[in-house]
Amino acid sequence: MPAIKLDKNAFYDHFFKESLISENAILSYLEMHRVNVNENTLRWHIHQLKESNVLSRVKPGWYTLKRKTPFLPFLSKKSIRIYNKVTGSFSPDLSCTIWSTEWLHQFMVLQPTQHMIVFETEKFWTESLFHILKEEGLPAFLNPSKQIVEQYITGTSEAFIVKPTVSRAPVSSINEHTQVATLEKILVDLVCDTDLFTAFQGSELESIFTQAWRKYSLNLSVLINYAKRRKRLGDLLDFTSRLPDTEIHKILST
């Protein structure tokens, strides 16, 4: 067995734009990364890439990347209306991110009857954002403690959470005006903010990570970098080491 294991994420990124990948191209890639290659080790690496759902063989000597579905979040018309009102009340340069815990229900075993709409913005603006939501008559909570979550949020059908954002957190857009959290960011936040996301811990968190990895394209470099931004990479690696599916941890820890 080869002494050096292949970085599957780097391999995927390198060949991302290629519709077909030849064995010679894989051999050149391995040699470029100083992996000692002979016919047996080349076959072993290709086998590992296939087993990891990175490669599919399309014909002898030719392969293609297995491309998972990108994660496409959704927001209700109500949430988008509220987001537009909130962001319209501040400076146009203000960054505000929104996401819903409903996005996680597809990964869970027990389906929650409650969900949270999470707003994140610069710490300076969190209190103002909170008051705007309250003026709308919404059940809003400003960076709630574990006690507040247990007493006032758990059991409600819908709650609006305002919390300060982490600088350079990974975000994306669902339209021209609406900035949302990426799936990578959400996964890390579930590991970090256990007091807030109490309904998504334990076996449910294991299911969320495992199913998200199996179903969608996750950028594990983004996952790692954001965990480092939050100074919680150790907690992330500790958690993933306990997952029944060990593939995520193996990739993250290499």
N, C-alpha and C positions, 0 to 999 in steps of 0.2 A: 504493500500500500504506500502511496506517495507520502513523503514526510511533510510536504507543504500542501495545505488545503487551499482551494480556490475561493476567492472572495466573490460570492455569487452576485451580490449587488453591483460590484464593479464590472463584472462580466456582462451583466444585463445592460448597464449604462453604456458600455463600450459598443455593444451590438444593437442598441435600441432602434436605430434607423435602418437596420438591414432587414430586408424581407426574407432572405435566405442566407444561411451561414454554412460555409464549407468546413470539412475537417481540417483542411490546410489553414483556413483562417483561425480556427481554434488552436491549432498547433502553433501558429505564429504568435497568437495572443499569449499562450502559455510561455513560450520562449522569451517574449518581451518582458514577462514578469518573473523571469529567472527561475522558472519551474523546470527541473530536469525531466525531459520527456522522451520516452520511447513509445513503441506501439502499445504496450500494455498500460502504461500510465495514461496515455492519451485516451484509451478506451475507458479507463477507470474514471477519469475526470468527466468524460461525456456521460457515462452512466450516472454519476453523482448529480450532474446538471439535470438529467432527465428525471431522476428520482425526486429532485427538489422542485419539480414543476417549472424549471427555467427553460428547458429545451424540449422540443418535440422533433422526432425524426420524420422528414417528409419523403425521403428516398435515400438509398444507400449513399453515405458520405455527405449528406446535406440535412440541415436542421433549420428550425425556425424557433424564435422565442415564443414561449407560452405567455400570452398577454392577458393578465387579469382585468376585470372590469374596473374602470376608475370609479371612485366614490363620488356620487352626485347627490349632495344634500338637497333637502327641500325645506321651504318655509311656508306656513299658511299665509293667506292674504292678510289676516289680522296681524301676524308678526311682522310682515313687511311694512304694513301701514304704520305700526308703532315704531319700527326702526326708522322709517323715513321721517316721522315726526320728531323723534329723538335727535337724529343727526341734523335735522333742519334747524334745531334750536341752538346749535353750537356753531363754532367757527367751522367753515368749510374745510379747513386743514386738519380738523380733529379726527383721529382714528377711532372708530368704534366697531367692535366685532360682535356678532350675534351667532348663537347656535342653540339647538334644542336637544334635550336628552331623548326626545322621540326618535332621533336618528339611531340610537343604540338599541331600540327595541327589537330590531331584526336579528340582532346577535344574541339575544337573551333567551333563557329557558323559561323563566317565569315572566310573564308580560305585566309590566307595571300599569296601574290605573292612573298614575300621576305622572306629570312631566314638568320639567323646568325649562324656561327660556332664559338663557344666560347672555347678559350684556357685559362686555369688557371694554374698558376705556382707560385713559390715563388717570392715575390716582387723583389728580387735582380736580377732575370732572365727575368723579363717581357720585358724590353727594348730590350735585345738581341733576345728574341723570336719574338718580333714585327719586328725587322729588317730582320730576316730570312724569315718571311712571305712576307715582302715587296720585298726582293730579288727574291722571287719566282714569282713576278708579281701579287700578290694577293691584293685585296682591304682590307688591314688590318688597324685596329685602336687600339691604345693603351689606354685602360681605358677611353673611350670617354665620354665627358660631354654631357649633355642634348642638348646643342646647336649643337655639332658635330653630334649627332644622328639625329637631325631634319634636318640639312643642308646637310649632306653627306651620311648618312646611310639609312634613310627612303626613300623608293622608289627604292633602288638598289635591284637587284635580289638576291645577295649574298654578305655577308660581314663577315670578320674574326675579331673577337674581342679578344684582349689579356687583361687579368685583373689578379690582384693578387689573390691568393687563400686564403681562411680562413683556419687556421690550424685545423687539424682533421675534415675536411669537409667529409661528407659521400660519398664514391665513390664505384664503382664496376668495373668489367672488362668484356669486350665482347670477348676478346681473351687473349692469353698469354702475349701480349705486349701492349694492348690498355686499358688505364684507363679512365673510363667515370663517369660522375656525376650520382648519383641516382635520381630517380624521386622525392624523399623527398627533396633532396638538391635543385633541380630545382624549386620546388613549393615555397620553402622559399625564394630563390633568386628573384623570380618574385615579391614577396611582398616587399622585401628589395630594389631591384635595379630598382625602377620605372622609373628613367631617361633613363636607358639603354633599358629596355623592355617596351617601351611605347605602342607597338602594342598589348600587352598582359595584359592590365589593364582594369578596369571597369567591364562591364558585361562579357567580354571575360575571365577575371581572375576568375570570379565566375563560369563560365562554365568549365574552366580548372580544378579547384579544385573539383567541383562536379562530373564531368565525370571521373576524375582520381580516385577518391574515390570509385565510383560505379564499375569501370571496373577492377582495379588492386589492388593487396595486397599492402597496404601502412603501413609502420611501423611508427605509430604516435609517438612513443617514439623517434625515430630518427628525426622526424620532429621537435619535441619540443626541443630536445637537440641541434640541429643545429641552430634553431632560438635563443636559449640562447647563443650559441657561437657567433652569430652575434649581440647579445644584442637587439634583436627585437621580443622577444616572445610576448610582449604586442601588437605590431602591427599585428602579426599573429593572436592572439586571437581576436583582434578588427575586423579584416577582416572576420574571419570565423564566428563571431557572426552575420554578416550581410548576410550570405549565405542563399538562399531559403531553401536548405536542411540543417537543423540544427544539424544533427547527428554528423558531423565532430566536430563542436564546442563543443557539449555536451561531447564528448569523450575527446577532447583536454583539456577542462577546468576542468575535474574531477580529 
